[in-house]
């Protein structure tokens, strides 16, 4: 295994984060703080509890997930798209690194950044809203699993995109709507029966539901199904990246 | 295009490349690169030089064929094969926001080598980049960026170095520095494969020459042998009295008359044992043709290159 190669990619990507600390970390934390102030404090104080959890506390897992998904996708997609765009990918393609090692470097760095950001947002939320974490180990497990899975998904978008516009299309037009409609700000049980059924086709529902369960022990869908769905998506993404590297799709042809 | 070398450092057999659009960039390429040589790959734009290099380095997949680098199959044993190769690409692809030091450290790690600050310092000093080590690449001139790319390619101590059009867009000083460095690397045992548009550079530097045209490798030959084999010499005889046409008695000789009628031009093959000059001079004397000066010229590699790529395929030997 090319450990030095993995480390080189990982450090390169982390260095990029530190160069753009404001955009990478400070901006998402600030934006989420505004959500807490507006929805948690201002509007939340006028809303009733959901399953015995105050509205301000209820939206914390959803907001963390919202950022985790967006940041994982954008970090990883940008990480692999930039060398494609700048032409420096020639070095990666000619290096003695396997596809698994490339993934460990890029996806590892993107997931690290997202997890750090998620924890920072959790810490920031504490300043505005009191909350408890019922299952801290499961919370960390969901955080890691989601960060890795969606960093992998972002990596695929970065491989597929051949313009900055395409890089933005999937996060903006698919992921953000699915996250907002995935129960970040409400419980699925609050929807009319038909929409409760339709919303189960949204994969983000399972992520947010599972993550919220680790905080408050309440879930819209069974936790085992949440974990299973996330693992399923992870395996699909891994299989796709393996196929890309095997066939050279869009990168070696 | 097989050489007699029993231990080629690069061994290419039956390599074809057809791009998804249907364009066939390489047609059944066979090539051996000898250990420790400087090999120049010449060809017009779009001939397939960069595609061939990219396939050997692993950047582009071949449609068919096999390649080994330093004894390792570039597909099955790609780690060992790629670890032995350094590539300086044609375009100035750099990480603009990185420092010079960070980017060569990255390259060394990427190619699986343990950190070695002393070696990297030597590489930067050899390329006159040491003073720029903390500068961001975006702040460097084009020539300096080219040096950074060379430093990146050398960061993992490769035994094979590909230089794809390294002289493109660089000033004379850098070009001379670069060629000095290439000779130094060769002296240390590094095999160097370069493509260049500056044919005189290939003439000065290379041990062997390969010419590729329209995806086909049309000749691979020792440089001296190629120039002897395909080179022509010309002897210009400056006449005392201009003439309107060549006398009929001299028709057997491959002579041409200059436009102003002041000189007879005799072309002869450098490969033949006898140039025929002595006999020609005797024949001229017999016809009463007197001359006041003699000038001999030899065809350059450029002349040979141009004649090769413009000759119909069937006419080549």
Interface residues (C-beta under 8 A of the other chain):
Chain A: X2 X4 X5 X7 X8 X9 X11 X12 X15 X16 X19 X86 X87 X88 X90 X91 X92 X93 X94 X95 X96 X97 X98 X248 X252 X253
Chain B: X19 X20 X54 X57 X58 X59 X60 X61 X78 X79 X80 X81 X82 X83 X85 X87 X89 X91 X93 X94 X95 X96 X97 X98 X102 X105 X106 X107 X108 X109 X110 X111 X112 X113 X114 X115 X152
